[in-house]
Amino acid sequence: MIEFPDFNFAEGELLLINKPYQWTSFDVVGKIRNSLKPLKIKVGHAGTLDPLATGLLIICTGKLTKQIDTFQAQEKEYTGTMVLGATTPSFDLETVVDQEFSIEGITEEQIHAATIHFTGDIQQYPPAHSAVKVNGERLYVKARRGEETELRIRHVSVPVFEITRIELPEIDFRIVCSKGTYIRSLISDFGKHLNNGAYLSKLVRTRSGDFLLKNAFEVMDLVGYLRSKKE
């Protein structure tokens, strides 16, 4: 039996949620907001996770929503898996493979050495299939219509890029990075650096600031508890 604290959602709660696979961050916000009805309480998240990513999503309610920007600005940690030898337009599994490359001759030493080029202060472009807004419209909406958009370069920081497993074509990694870092873009650029291709096949956010995934609630457990309190 999961024990939940006595919540005061109007005054403000910070909820750590393990975002399910294929849910949008807004899906999580909506589920929690709906479970609080008929109370009209502000609910928001501090840092978007892509639908195909899982892991720690910080949800703020009530007066604490005013601090969302502060929580969103904190350093993030991720673990994940990339696939070497192929690319997709979205840099992940949202779209199908569009190019394949031979990975024959790529060594573990080359893979480990390549991380150095993506550690520290780096520049990257957001994926065309992303939630970044250009002229008020999300990039992924334009991409799905087949429109090309000039992407703006981003300056981000990656203090840690560690390779944790190599079983080609799969490579596992751990990354610590600043707000606004696109792991999909980093993985795509990583493949290019090896004169090859790579896309993201799995991503889990394990930490945001001092908040850890291991302390997060499953969203449906929390929603079930909140609904039961109304009965």
C-alpha positions in Angstrom: 0.0 0.0 0.0 1.4 3.4 -1.0 1.3 6.0 1.7 0.5 9.5 0.5 1.0 12.7 2.6 -1.8 15.1 3.5 -1.8 17.4 0.5 -2.7 21.0 0.4 -3.0 21.6 -3.3 -4.4 25.2 -3.1 -1.5 26.4 -1.0 0.9 24.6 -3.2 2.3 21.1 -3.7 5.4 19.9 -5.5 4.7 16.4 -6.9 7.3 14.1 -8.3 5.7 12.0 -11.1 7.2 9.1 -13.2 5.9 10.1 -16.6 4.6 7.1 -18.5 5.8 6.1 -22.0 3.8 7.8 -24.8 2.2 10.3 -22.4 2.8 13.9 -23.1 3.8 16.1 -20.1 0.5 17.9 -20.6 -1.4 14.5 -20.3 0.0 14.1 -16.8 -1.0 17.7 -15.9 -4.5 17.1 -17.2 -5.0 13.8 -15.3 -4.0 15.4 -12.0 -6.0 18.6 -12.7 -9.1 16.5 -13.5 -8.7 14.4 -10.4 -8.8 17.5 -8.3 -12.2 18.7 -9.7 -14.5 20.4 -8.7 -11.7 22.4 -7.0 -10.3 24.9 -9.4 -6.6 24.6 -8.7 -3.7 25.7 -11.0 -1.5 22.7 -12.1 1.6 23.0 -14.2 4.9 21.1 -15.0 8.5 22.2 -14.6 10.2 20.9 -17.7 8.7 19.0 -20.7 9.5 15.4 -21.4 9.0 14.0 -24.9 6.2 11.5 -25.3 8.6 8.6 -25.9 10.7 9.6 -22.8 9.9 8.5 -19.3 11.0 9.5 -15.9 10.9 12.4 -13.5 8.3 15.1 -14.2 7.9 17.8 -11.6 4.3 19.0 -11.1 3.4 22.1 -9.2 0.0 23.1 -7.9 -1.6 26.2 -6.4 0.7 29.0 -5.3 3.8 26.9 -6.1 3.1 27.2 -9.8 4.7 30.7 -9.5 8.0 28.9 -8.9 7.9 26.7 -12.0 10.6 28.7 -13.8 12.9 28.2 -10.9 12.5 24.4 -10.8 12.6 24.2 -14.6 16.0 25.9 -14.7 17.7 23.2 -12.6 20.3 20.7 -13.9 18.9 17.5 -15.3 20.2 13.9 -15.4 19.2 11.3 -17.9 20.0 7.7 -18.8 19.2 6.2 -22.1 20.1 4.1 -25.2 21.1 5.2 -28.7 21.2 3.1 -31.8 24.3 3.5 -34.0 24.2 3.0 -37.7 20.9 4.7 -38.6 19.1 8.0 -38.5 15.4 9.1 -38.2 14.0 12.5 -39.1 12.9 13.0 -35.5 16.2 11.7 -34.0 14.2 9.1 -32.1 11.5 6.4 -32.6 8.7 8.8 -33.4 9.6 8.5 -37.1 11.0 5.6 -39.1 14.6 5.0 -40.1 15.5 7.1 -43.2 19.2 6.3 -43.5 21.4 3.4 -42.6 25.2 3.2 -42.2 27.8 0.5 -41.7 29.2 0.4 -38.2 32.0 -2.0 -39.1 35.3 -0.7 -37.9 33.9 1.6 -35.2 35.7 0.8 -31.9 34.7 1.2 -28.3 37.7 3.5 -27.9 36.3 5.8 -30.7 32.9 5.8 -29.0 34.3 6.7 -25.6 36.6 9.4 -27.1 33.7 11.0 -29.0 31.9 12.0 -25.7 34.7 14.5 -25.1 33.4 16.6 -28.0 30.0 16.8 -26.4 31.0 17.6 -22.8 31.2 21.1 -21.4 29.7 24.1 -23.0 28.4 23.1 -26.5 26.1 24.3 -29.2 23.2 22.4 -30.7 20.1 22.9 -32.9 16.7 21.6 -31.6 15.2 18.8 -33.5 12.7 19.8 -36.3 10.3 17.4 -34.5 10.2 19.3 -31.2 7.9 21.5 -29.1 10.0 24.7 -29.7 7.8 27.5 -31.0 8.7 29.5 -34.2 6.3 32.3 -35.0 3.9 31.0 -32.5 3.7 27.4 -33.9 5.3 24.3 -32.6 8.1 22.9 -34.8 6.7 19.4 -34.8 3.5 20.7 -36.3 5.5 22.3 -39.2 7.6 19.1 -39.5 4.5 16.9 -39.8 3.3 19.1 -42.7 6.7 18.7 -44.4 7.7 22.3 -43.9 11.3 23.3 -43.4 12.1 25.9 -40.7 15.3 27.7 -40.0 16.4 26.4 -36.6 18.1 28.7 -34.0 21.3 27.4 -32.4 21.2 26.8 -28.7 24.0 27.1 -26.1 23.8 24.4 -23.5 26.1 22.8 -20.9 26.8 19.1 -20.5 29.0 18.4 -17.5 28.7 14.6 -17.8 28.4 12.4 -20.8 29.3 8.8 -19.8 29.0 5.6 -21.9 27.7 2.8 -19.6 27.2 -0.1 -22.1 28.3 -0.9 -25.6 26.6 -3.8 -27.4 26.5 -2.4 -31.0 24.3 -1.2 -32.5 23.1 -0.2 -29.0 25.0 2.2 -26.7 23.8 3.1 -23.2 24.7 6.5 -21.7 24.3 8.8 -18.7 24.1 12.5 -19.3 24.0 15.5 -16.9 23.0 18.7 -18.6 21.6 22.2 -18.3 18.0 23.3 -19.0 17.1 23.3 -22.7 19.4 20.5 -23.7 17.9 18.3 -26.4 19.3 14.7 -25.8 17.9 13.7 -29.3 20.0 16.4 -30.9 23.1 15.4 -28.9 22.7 11.8 -30.0 22.2 12.8 -33.6 25.4 14.9 -33.5 27.2 12.1 -31.8 26.5 9.8 -34.7 27.7 12.5 -37.2 30.9 12.9 -35.3 31.6 9.2 -35.9 30.9 9.8 -39.6 27.9 7.6 -39.1 24.3 8.0 -37.8 22.6 7.6 -34.5 19.1 8.0 -33.0 17.6 7.8 -29.5 15.7 4.7 -28.7 15.2 5.1 -24.9 15.4 8.0 -22.5 14.7 8.3 -18.8 15.0 11.5 -16.7 16.5 10.3 -13.4 17.0 13.7 -11.7 16.0 17.3 -11.8 18.0 19.5 -9.4 17.9 17.6 -6.1 14.7 15.7 -6.9 15.1 12.1 -7.8 13.1 9.7 -9.9 13.2 7.0 -7.2 11.1 9.3 -5.0 8.4 9.8 -7.7 4.8 8.6 -7.7 3.2 6.6 -10.5 0.7 9.0 -12.0 -2.3 6.6 -11.9 -1.5 5.6 -8.3 -1.8 9.3 -7.3 -4.9 9.8 -9.4 -6.6 6.8 -7.9 -5.8 8.0 -4.4 -7.1 11.5 -5.1 -10.3 10.1 -6.6 -10.8 7.8 -3.6 -10.6 10.8 -1.3 -13.8 12.1 -2.9 -15.8 9.0 -2.3 
